[in-house]
Amino acid sequence: MRTLKMILSGWQSVSFVVFITLFFNMEVSGKGKVAKNAPVFTQFIYQGEDAVYQNNPLKPGEFYNPILQGCYPDPSITRKGNDYYLVCSSFAMFPGVPIFHSNDLVNWKQIGHVLDRTSQLKVEDCGISAGVYAPAIRYNPNNDTFYMITTQFSGGFGNMVVKTKNPEDGWSDPIKLQFDGIDPSIFFDDNGKAYVVHNDAPPHGEERYSGHRVIKIWEYDVENDKVIPGSDQIIVNGGVNIEEKPIWIEAPHIYKKNGRYYLMCAEGGTGGWHSEVIFVSDHPKGPYQPANSNPILTQRYFPANRENKVDWAGHADLVEGPDGKYYGVFLGIRPNEKNRVNTGRETFILPVDWSGTFPVFENGLVPMKPTLKMPSGVENQTGKNGYLPNGNFVFDDDFSTKALDFRWIGLRGPREEFVDMTGKGLRIIPFMTNLKEVKPTSTLFYRQQHHHFTATTTMEYRPKTEKDFAGITCYQSEQYHYVFGVTKKGKDCYLILERTEKGQTTVLGEVKVEAEQPLTLQVTGKGDEYRFDYSADGKTFTNVGGTVSGDILSTNVAGGFTGVMIGLYATSAGN
């Protein structure tokens, strides 16, 4: 806590009257931060109500696909004994690279984040879709160590690796790797050798068309954690058949089975032509030959208006399941009724038939269904016993615990810098930045996980100036979002709905409110339509701004790689 002497020493030029006014307008939090006009959120309830789950109730022995709903893209998976660990991309979210644990590939618990401190993650000045891309997680049985290798497009990191003996005990600081390109993955051979594969540009002057990329491999020095200079070579040029001009060969992984080496990659770009392809070699550095039956996973050939549409399938990773059968995790999207992508790229799973020479995703070349049969002997415990829920569910947080649920994330900076768990609710200490700035923001985010949902929060807040603002946001990026919250205009408080598109903000509605009592704010999504309502008594709700379009919350309009995040937001630099 700052003492009076410390504050006076920093404000010697300020008159005593002005200082006393400033001092008594401040509220000191339990963490020693000084919070000025900080809102307190006493509850947050998110409820998903998608028709796909209502119309497809689970039968005995089934579970829902995707296994991670909402913005959990670019999955990678590894296994040690009966323990499975899965990671996803996080871009500019903080902490970064969410990590999940399972013993059966059906029931998952989030155990934290791989990159959870500022020495590992430096995304404070990057856009929402920059930061950390395409992590790959691997267990090395030769030294009993887990590795997570990724590309961080910020902070001067580039390609990097972190390590741990136990994923639940935290990870090392990053080790920067000296090569260009993206989407690195690491392979540990059973003879003790190791290799790194990644996407890169063709050699200078050899690019044949837009989207032409190559897959490179390096030998990796495990003892010193570096690629061996001069050991790099191209093992795939363009894709399965360069004469057909395939685009964006990326996300490579190497597997070893029956003494042979299999290279699996995404091809076609992370959009409507996305797919997964496979190659084989007798040596980890090639030459690699493509399967005759590529792709082994895609959803690109089917009618656009198909029921329960899943699309963009690819960016996959394989693992042997508890029943001895192989499974593959991969990203996919489920667009809304206007074919817009608001929930982002999600993590799916399918069984893999590897009874022949090449693996093939079972039912990965036909329109995917929302339910799957569980591996033999597995019980569906999703939403129970601490496992993450799946399908339609309710997430209810009254902020009564000392620690935040791992599903709450910040943006560009640590949550601990602006969050205070008071015991009576969640206090958000406002930064002098707003959502349109490419800076850390004092906003706590929860991913939108359904097309049809309701998110409700109760807030106690008394703004002091017209720059003070607090409420709820539906956020796609710094350029595209809605904010719904309370500010001051003259001597009165107003609840305002704003739409920001291409960085330009428009007020869609406003209503005068009393700040002396808590307000309940609610956002409802029904596919492409969103509504923002409020209540003074928690029972009767009134709409502000009418029904608004979710167009700006889709990647179709906003671009980028993330899904909608619903945020509890405060700023002292409002518009």
Helices and strands as residue ranges (DSSP letters): H 4-10, H 16-24, E 26-28, E 34-36, E 40-48, H 51-54, E 62-64, E 76-80, E 83-87, E 93-94, E 96-102, E 109-115, E 131-140, E 145-153, E 158-164, G 167-169, E 175-176, E 182-188, E 194-200, E 214-221, E 226-227, E 233-237, G 242-244, E 250-257, E 260-267, E 275-281, E 289-290, E 297-298, E 311-320, E 326-333, E 346-353, E 360-361, E 371-373, E 394-397, E 409-411, G 415-417, E 419-421, E 426-428, E 441-447, E 452-460, E 469-475, E 481-489, E 492-501, E 504-513, E 519-526, E 529-535, E 542-549, G 551-553, H 555-558, E 565-571
